[in-house]
Amino acid sequence: MRRVVITGYGVISSSGNTVDTLWDNVVNGRSGIKKIEDPSFSDISSRIAGYIDDFVPEKYLEKKEARQYDLFAQYAYAAARQAIDMAQVHDESFDKDRVGVYVGSGIGGVGTTLHNHASYLNKGTHRVSPFMIPMMISNMASGFIAIKTGFRGPSFAPVSACATANQAIGEAFLNIRHGYTDAIVAGGAEAPINTLAFSGFANMKAMSTNNDSPAEASRPFDKWRDGFVMSEGAAILFLEELEHAQNRGANILGEIIGYGSTTDAYHITTPDYDGAKRAMMLALQMANILPSQVDYINAHATGTKEGDKSETKAIKALFKEEAPKLKISATKSMTGHLFGAAGGIEAIITLKALEHGVIPPTINLTNADDECDLDYVPNVAIKQTINFAISNGFGFGGHNASLLFKKWQSINK
């Protein structure tokens, strides 16, 4: 089997529109969550979000071009462009027929759908945009990136709720590993912040209502957690076959060595810990790594009561006596929950943790929960050598996907 490395990554998020900014904010425990000032949200119980107020599409796209794509696709291309530029992809060093694009979204162009539905109701059928369909469909981020880059390999757009980006990265890893491609742009994008989505999640009591303290609202594993905080953005990795990367002198940022994907087959929203356990187990088995060799887990942990308990139970079931020794952090406490892009941003954070030997904190963890009793690195980052790390992504419908990353420096060269 061929080895697969990461040679570039990019991000657009409320915690930073570059990877360096994101990492600086996360490692220093700074929250990207803010109060929503838009009065249309005033009668919704949750009025906080990781919304982006400093994204400039024209930095990446022509104005006319940007108007033809939903915000989630704009975010996706911007993050992909960062990743491709970082990887120093030049036409002469790549066969574009062997470079793919695997970028998914949990919801897709919901903003476009809502805007056009309002036009339809208020002004009639002829006011629905002819661009509505290509703007709203979830595969368009992947298609847009391919159009802009000319990458003609396989294009794939998984839609598996909050496991989307993990599955996109994992499936891209397998495709390269088995020799079908040399490189793939992989990750997720989401632009879900609107009153309809907020109303749905708020009415199902899934979102935090700590509106007076936005930076303290996302509190995974804490006894007083009351739900997740919705965020938007995109996070993209550039995955590449090892020898291909070495032959062109690419800077290698880390290696992906395992991937596990399972389904709970249990409930539409309530997780079953066994599915998460099996996803992590399969990632370890693929890499022939023992549980005792794992140093760090970037948990899916969103801050919901049942989700955080279930993930804790899954870690204990798999790692057994090793579980209390593991360092675990929930970086959604700072970034919020980016839905289909969550696995991408957390993969990047995990790779940065491996590179720097620093484990980011779980902020707002001030009250211990008896059912969440592992080491979640509360509130302050710690320095520790990390050689192997897992990043988890679990979604509604019982989708589970775990990625296993390996440090590049010193042990891989």
C-alpha positions in Angstrom: 0.0 0.0 0.0 1.2 3.5 -0.8 1.7 6.1 2.0 -0.3 9.3 2.1 0.9 12.6 3.5 -0.5 16.1 3.8 1.4 18.8 2.0 -1.1 21.7 2.4 -4.1 22.9 4.3 -6.4 25.9 4.4 -9.2 27.3 6.5 -12.0 29.9 6.6 -13.6 30.2 10.0 -14.7 32.5 12.8 -11.5 31.5 14.6 -9.3 32.6 11.7 -9.1 32.8 8.0 -5.6 31.3 7.8 -4.2 28.2 9.5 -1.7 30.2 11.5 -4.4 32.5 12.9 -6.6 29.5 13.7 -3.8 27.7 15.5 -2.8 30.8 17.5 -6.3 31.3 18.7 -7.0 27.7 19.5 -3.7 27.0 21.3 -4.3 30.1 23.4 -7.9 29.2 24.2 -9.6 32.1 22.4 -13.2 31.6 21.4 -14.5 32.5 17.9 -18.1 32.6 19.2 -20.0 35.9 19.1 -23.5 37.3 19.8 -25.8 37.5 16.7 -26.9 41.1 16.3 -29.3 40.5 13.5 -32.8 41.2 14.9 -34.4 38.4 12.9 -32.9 36.0 15.3 -34.4 37.8 18.4 -37.2 35.3 19.1 -35.0 32.2 18.7 -33.7 30.7 22.0 -30.1 30.5 20.8 -28.6 33.8 19.5 -24.9 33.1 19.3 -22.7 31.6 16.6 -19.3 31.2 15.1 -20.1 33.5 12.2 -17.6 35.0 9.9 -17.6 38.7 9.5 -14.3 39.3 7.8 -14.4 37.1 4.7 -13.6 38.9 1.5 -14.6 36.8 -1.5 -12.8 39.1 -3.9 -9.5 37.9 -2.4 -10.1 34.6 -4.2 -12.8 35.3 -6.8 -14.0 37.8 -9.3 -17.1 39.7 -8.1 -19.3 38.3 -10.9 -18.0 34.8 -10.3 -18.7 35.0 -6.5 -22.4 35.9 -7.2 -22.8 32.6 -9.0 -21.9 30.4 -6.0 -23.4 30.0 -2.6 -21.4 31.1 0.4 -20.5 27.5 1.3 -18.8 27.0 -2.1 -17.0 30.3 -1.8 -15.6 29.3 1.6 -14.6 25.9 0.1 -12.7 27.4 -2.8 -11.0 29.9 -0.5 -9.8 27.2 1.9 -8.8 24.9 -1.0 -6.8 27.7 -2.7 -4.9 28.2 0.5 -4.2 24.5 0.7 -3.1 24.2 -2.9 -0.9 27.3 -2.7 0.7 25.9 0.5 1.4 22.6 -1.2 3.0 24.6 -4.1 1.1 22.7 -6.7 2.5 23.6 -10.1 1.1 22.3 -13.4 4.4 20.8 -14.5 4.7 18.6 -11.5 1.1 17.1 -11.6 -0.9 15.0 -13.9 -4.3 16.7 -13.4 -6.0 13.5 -14.5 -4.7 12.0 -11.3 -5.7 14.8 -8.9 -9.2 14.6 -7.3 -11.5 16.7 -5.3 -13.4 15.2 -2.3 -15.2 18.1 -0.6 -18.6 17.6 1.1 -21.2 19.7 3.0 -23.8 18.6 5.5 -26.4 21.1 4.3 -25.0 22.7 1.1 -26.5 26.0 -0.3 -29.3 26.4 2.2 -28.9 30.2 2.1 -29.5 30.2 -1.6 -32.5 27.9 -1.1 -34.1 30.2 1.5 -33.5 33.3 -0.6 -35.1 31.9 -3.7 -38.0 30.4 -1.8 -38.8 33.9 -0.4 -38.6 35.3 -3.9 -40.9 32.6 -5.2 -43.5 33.2 -2.4 -43.4 37.0 -2.7 -42.8 37.7 -6.4 -43.7 34.5 -8.2 -42.0 31.8 -10.2 -40.2 34.0 -12.6 -38.1 35.6 -9.8 -36.4 32.3 -8.9 -32.8 32.5 -10.0 -31.6 30.3 -12.9 -28.5 29.8 -10.7 -30.5 28.4 -7.8 -30.0 24.7 -8.6 -26.2 24.8 -9.2 -25.8 27.1 -6.2 -27.8 25.0 -3.7 -26.7 21.4 -4.5 -24.1 20.1 -2.0 -21.7 18.7 -4.6 -21.0 22.2 -6.0 -18.1 23.0 -3.7 -16.3 20.0 -5.0 -17.3 20.8 -8.6 -16.3 24.5 -8.2 -12.9 23.6 -6.9 -12.3 21.2 -9.8 -13.4 23.9 -12.4 -11.1 26.5 -10.9 -8.1 24.2 -10.6 -8.5 21.9 -13.6 -8.2 18.8 -11.5 -9.8 16.0 -13.5 -9.5 13.0 -11.2 -12.4 11.6 -9.1 -14.8 14.1 -7.6 -16.8 13.2 -4.6 -19.1 15.1 -2.2 -20.1 13.1 0.9 -23.1 14.3 2.8 -23.0 12.6 6.2 -23.9 15.4 8.6 -21.1 16.2 11.0 -19.0 13.3 9.8 -18.8 14.7 6.3 -15.3 16.1 6.2 -13.8 13.1 8.1 -15.3 10.8 5.5 -14.1 13.0 2.6 -10.6 13.0 4.0 -10.7 9.3 4.8 -12.1 8.2 1.4 -9.5 10.4 -0.3 -6.8 8.7 1.8 -8.0 5.3 0.6 -8.1 6.3 -3.0 -4.5 7.5 -3.0 -3.4 4.6 -0.9 -4.7 2.1 -3.4 -3.1 3.9 -6.3 -6.0 5.4 -8.1 -4.8 9.0 -7.8 -1.6 10.9 -6.8 -3.3 13.6 -4.8 -6.8 14.8 -3.6 -8.1 18.1 -2.3 -10.3 16.9 0.7 -12.4 18.4 3.4 -15.8 20.1 4.0 -17.6 23.5 3.9 -20.7 24.9 5.5 -22.7 28.1 5.6 -25.7 27.2 7.7 -26.3 30.4 9.8 -29.9 31.4 9.1 -33.1 31.6 11.1 -34.6 28.4 9.7 -31.6 26.2 10.7 -31.4 28.0 14.0 -35.1 27.5 14.7 -34.9 23.8 13.9 -31.9 23.0 16.1 -33.0 25.3 18.9 -36.5 23.7 19.0 -34.9 20.3 19.3 -32.9 21.7 22.3 -29.6 20.9 20.7 -28.1 24.4 20.8 -26.6 26.4 23.7 -28.8 29.2 25.0 -26.0 30.9 27.0 -26.6 34.1 24.9 -25.1 36.5 27.5 -21.7 34.9 27.5 -21.0 33.8 23.9 -17.3 32.9 24.5 -18.3 30.6 27.4 -21.3 29.0 25.7 -19.6 26.0 24.0 -18.5 23.8 27.0 -18.0 20.2 25.9 -17.6 17.6 28.7 -18.6 20.3 31.4 -21.3 19.4 33.8 -23.3 22.5 32.8 -23.1 22.1 29.0 -26.3 22.9 27.3 -25.7 22.1 23.6 -23.5 23.1 20.7 -22.9 26.5 19.1 -23.4 26.6 15.3 -20.5 27.9 13.2 -19.7 28.3 9.5 -16.6 28.0 7.3 -14.5 25.5 5.4 -11.3 23.5 6.0 -9.4 21.7 3.3 -6.4 19.4 3.2 -4.2 18.6 0.2 -3.4 14.8 0.4 -0.6 13.4 -1.6 1.2 10.1 -2.2 4.5 10.1 -0.3 6.9 9.5 -3.1 5.1 11.9 -5.4 5.5 14.6 -2.7 9.1 13.8 -2.1 10.0 13.7 -5.8 8.9 17.3 -6.2 10.4 18.5 -2.9 7.2 19.2 -1.1 7.0 20.2 2.5 5.4 17.4 4.4 3.1 18.4 7.2 2.0 15.0 8.5 0.9 11.6 7.5 -2.5 10.0 7.5 -2.2 6.3 8.3 -5.7 5.1 9.3 -9.4 5.6 8.7 -12.4 3.9 10.2 -16.0 4.5 9.1 -19.0 2.9 10.7 -22.8 3.3 11.2 -24.6 3.1 14.5 -27.8 1.7 12.9 -29.5 2.8 16.1 -31.2 6.2 16.2 -31.5 9.3 14.0 -30.0 11.7 16.6 -29.0 9.8 19.7 -25.5 8.2 19.4 -24.6 4.6 20.2 -21.1 4.5 21.7 -20.3 1.2 20.0 -20.3 2.8 16.5 -17.7 5.4 17.6 -15.6 2.8 19.3 -15.5 0.7 16.2 -14.6 3.6 13.9 -11.6 4.4 16.1 -10.7 0.7 16.3 -10.8 0.3 12.5 -8.5 3.3 12.1 -6.0 1.7 14.5 -6.2 -1.7 12.9 -5.7 -0.2 9.4 -2.4 1.4 10.6 -1.4 -1.6 12.8 -1.2 0.7 15.8 -2.0 -0.3 19.3 -4.3 1.8 21.5 -1.4 2.3 23.9 0.5 4.1 21.1 -2.1 6.9 20.7 -1.1 10.1 22.5 -4.0 12.4 21.7 -7.6 12.5 20.5 -9.3 15.5 19.1 -12.8 14.6 20.2 -16.0 15.2 18.2 -17.5 16.5 21.5 -20.0 19.2 20.6 -21.3 20.1 24.1 -24.5 18.1 24.0 -25.3 16.0 27.1 -25.7 12.6 25.3 -23.0 13.1 22.7 -20.2 13.9 25.1 -21.1 11.0 27.4 -21.3 8.6 24.5 -17.9 9.6 23.1 -16.3 9.2 26.6 -17.9 5.8 26.9 -16.5 4.8 23.4 -13.0 5.9 24.3 -13.1 3.9 27.6 -14.5 0.8 25.8 -11.6 0.9 23.2 -8.7 2.1 25.2 -9.6 0.4 28.5 -6.8 1.0 31.1 -5.1 3.3 28.7 -8.0 5.7 28.5 -7.1 7.8 31.7 -3.6 8.3 30.2 -4.9 9.8 27.0 -4.9 13.5 26.3 -8.3 14.5 24.8 -9.5 17.9 23.8 -12.7 19.4 22.3 -11.7 22.3 20.2 -15.3 23.0 19.3 -15.2 24.8 22.6 -13.4 27.6 20.7 -14.4 27.1 17.0 -18.0 26.1 17.5 -19.5 23.4 15.4 -18.9 23.7 11.7 -21.1 20.7 10.8 -19.8 19.3 7.5 -16.6 21.3 7.8 -15.9 20.3 11.5 -13.8 17.3 10.6 -11.6 19.4 8.3 -10.8 22.1 10.8 -10.2 19.5 13.5 -7.9 17.5 11.3 -5.9 20.7 10.7 -5.7 21.4 14.5 -4.7 17.8 15.1 -1.9 18.1 12.5 -0.7 21.3 14.1 -0.7 19.6 17.5 1.5 16.8 16.1 3.9 19.3 14.5 4.3 21.6 17.5 4.0 19.1 20.4 1.2 21.1 21.9 -2.2 19.8 22.9 -4.9 22.5 22.6 -7.3 22.9 25.5 -10.9 22.3 26.1 -12.0 25.8 27.3 -15.0 26.4 29.6 -14.4 23.1 31.3 -14.8 24.3 34.9 -17.3 21.8 36.4 -16.5 18.1 36.3 -19.2 15.7 35.0 -19.1 12.4 36.7 -19.9 10.7 33.4 -17.2 12.5 31.5 -14.1 11.8 33.7 -11.1 11.5 31.3 -8.3 14.0 30.8 -9.8 16.7 28.5 -6.9 19.2 28.9 -9.1 21.8 30.6 -8.7 25.5 29.8 -4.9 25.6 29.2 -2.8 24.0 26.4 0.0 21.7 27.5 3.3 20.7 25.8 3.7 17.1 25.1 5.3 15.1 22.3 2.6 13.5 20.1 3.4 10.8 17.6 -0.1 9.4 16.9 -3.4 11.2 17.1 -7.0 10.5 16.3 -9.6 13.0 15.1 -13.2 12.0 15.4 -16.3 13.0 13.5 -19.8 11.7 14.3 -23.1 12.8 12.6 -26.9 12.5 12.9 -28.1 9.3 11.3 -25.3 7.3 13.1 -22.4 8.2 10.8 -19.0 7.8 12.4 -15.6 8.5 10.9 -12.2 8.5 12.7 -8.9 9.6 11.2 -5.5 8.5 12.5 -2.6 10.9 11.9 1.2 10.3 12.4 3.8 13.0 13.2 6.2 13.5 10.3 9.3 15.0 11.8 11.9 12.7 13.3 10.0 9.4 13.1 9.0 9.4 9.4 12.0 10.6 7.4 
